């Protein structure tokens, strides 16, 4: 991957506030749920504070941390879930932003322990590929980052068993778009599986062409869904 400069800190703060507003307005979080981070340097990131609704943040309410989770600046504390973000950044140096939310349909699949892995929509393959389910982990423990570590390099998103969804990207917009795509993918799967009771999967040739397009966009992660479930 071609090296890019780091996002300026103030720009990162404003971007997190904007993405938080979008997450809240779309109903991807309830109460103070969810968290967002942007890596702004080799050993620093800006993250959302704990105990604050993602729809009502301000740039100066955010927290500046190092990659070990130590607070560098800010009067608030980060969520205990920041450990997930730190682990993604350590496991995959190409990642510059991480988004965690609880979108309804995606969280339902996470509760059911079912991955998003059926080749039924082109957007699912182009934006995500396969979205696996990470094993259940007790919140606020090291089990959580350990549970997602195996997926950080090869995938673009993961469902957190009995919890929600986590996405990452080369910038904050890519991470956010992937969260939107996860929920869309899950919604289509829910409708076709449970309401319509049928769906038509893409053929191997169609899947291959979509993967080629995805790679032409510079995305080599996500895996390849296969048919015949």
C-alpha positions, 0 to 999 in steps of 0.5 A, a space after each residue: 500500500 502506498 504510504 499516505 500522510 496522517 490526517 491532521 488532528 483537528 480534521 480527525 476530531 471533526 471527522 469523528 464528530 461527523 461520523 458519530 452523528 451519522 451513526 446516531 441518526 441511522 440508529 446504529 447505536 442506542 444510548 452511549 453505545 459505539 466508538 470511533 477512532 482515527 490514527 493520526 500518527 505513528 503512536 497516536 490516535 483520536 478516539 471517542 470518550 466513554 459515556 457520551 452519545 455519538 450524536 452529541 459530541 464536540 471536537 474538544 470532547 474527544 480523547 488523544 491516546 497513544 497505541 498503548 492506550 495511555 491518555 495524551 490529551 483530554 479530560 475524558 476517558 476512552 471506552 474500555 472498548 478502545 482495546 479493540 481499536 488499538 489491536 486493529 491498528 497494531 495487527 494491520 498497519 494499513 488501517 487508519 480508522 476503526 468504527 464500532 456500532 450495534 446496527 440492528 440486523 448485523 447485531 442480530 446475525 452476531 447474536 445468532 453466530 452467523 457470518 455474512 458470507 452468502 454471495 447474493 448482492 454485488 455490494 457485499 462482495 465489492 465492499 466487504 467480501 465475507 464478514 466472519 463472526 469473532 468468538 464471544 468475549 467478555 466486555 472490558 477484558 483482553 478477551 475482546 481484542 484477542 477475539 478479533 486479532 485473527 481477522 484484522 489483516 484478511 478481512 474488512 469487518 467482523 461481527 462480534 458474537 452477542 455484541 455488534 459489529 466492527 469495521 476498519 479502513 484506510 480512512 474514516 470514510 472507508 471504515 464508515 462505508 463498510 459499517 453501512 455495508 455490513 448493515 445493508 448486507 445483513 438486512 438483505 440476508 434477513 429479508 431473503 432468508 426469513 421473509 421471502 424464504 429464497 434467494 439466488 446466489 451469484 455464480 462462481 464466474 460472477 463472483 470472480 469478476 466482482 473480486 477482480 473489480 474489488 482488487 482493481 480498487 486496491 482492496 485485496 482483503 475480504 475473502 471470497 464468498 462461495 455459493 451452495 450453502 
